[in-house]
Amino acid sequence: MTSPLEAKSLSLVREGNAVLDGVSFTVARGEIFALLGGNGAGKSSTLLTFLGFLKPSGGEVLVNGQSVTGDVAAARGAIAYLPEAASLYGHMTAYENLDYFLDLAGKPAGRADLDAALDRVALPAEARTRRLRSYSKGMRQKTAIALALLRETPILLLDEPTSGLDPVAIDEFHDLVKALAGGGQTVLMVTHDVYGACQVADRVGLLRGGKLVGSFSAANGERIDTETVHAAFAERQAA
Ligand SMILES: Nc1ncnc2c1ncn2[C@@H]1O[C@H](COP(=O)(O)OP(=O)(O)OP(=O)(O)O)[C@@H](O)[C@H]1O
């Protein structure tokens, strides 16, 4: 079966620097794959390549089996992308943001649908008519996830999704991502948080210096062992 996301021997050069070097992985439908790496490892660049903002200098990336460079619009249409700082408007309320971005996506929705999505991400009802500039980061993320739900994109790309969240918000966020994956969403997240990656992911890939140097999976429905991944991460960073 075609994987929603696939990187095939992906190499990327940015301003003369080799940023990714022969990276290959697939993410299956309903799977959460976390790409773990230190600063500058190439994590964000990988996401930008799936979105067609950066072009591979070698190999290719595929979304639903189609080369992204061949059809950028199809790839972007299938993907909801949460950058580290959610890209919604601070001067608009949650309802206004959702209305605006859904109109842009050609998928307008009524108030009942907006509320259903905001209920699903547990954004308090009283907050929905407030401007986003008064929101916590967790609340902005919930709004961004609600938008992804309403756009009905089958794929979620998350860049450092829990940085700046408090521990309760992190747990809530992980539960939400797991519930979405349980419903068939395919999730690729990039992070330098070993603990978070092991908590939420079905599989963790270790990216270092633009190369995928390790991979960890959870056996029998258990969580990935944080100690093992942490040791590998620390060792690789030192290497
Ligand atoms: N706009 C840019 N132009 C040129 N090179 C860039 C640009 N942005 C990042 N790079 C380089 O690409 C490499 C990978 O950066 P990238 O942002 O993908 O790493 P990352 O793993 O996401 O790091 P971080 O955890 O710090 O966000 C780095 O060496 C970085 O200097």
The ligand as a Gaussian input file, in Angstrom:
#p B3LYP/6-31G(d) Opt

LIG

0 1
 N       17.147000      29.774000       5.454000
 C       18.251000      29.032000       5.432000
 N       19.179000      29.193000       4.493000
 C       20.281000      28.446000       4.462000
 N       20.570000      27.490000       5.344000
 C       19.678000      27.275000       6.310000
 C       18.475000      28.026000       6.409000
 N       17.783000      27.575000       7.477000
 C       18.520000      26.595000       8.016000
 N       19.651000      26.412000       7.324000
 C       20.714000      25.442000       7.621000
 O       20.223000      24.141000       7.422000
 C       20.700000      23.258000       8.437000
 C       19.542000      22.527000       9.033000
 O       18.643000      23.461000       9.596000
 P       17.210000      23.010000      10.126000
 O       16.491000      24.263000      10.511000
 O       16.566000      22.101000       9.159000
 O       17.630000      22.174000      11.411000
 P       16.774000      21.715000      12.644000
 O       17.167000      20.307000      12.890000
 O       15.339000      21.983000      12.408000
 O       17.373000      22.649000      13.773000
 P       16.702000      23.388000      15.035000
 O       16.427000      22.323000      16.042000
 O       17.765000      24.313000      15.463000
 O       15.449000      24.076000      14.546000
 C       21.467000      24.120000       9.424000
 O       22.833000      23.937000       9.181000
 C       21.068000      25.514000       9.094000
 O       22.139000      26.413000       9.298000

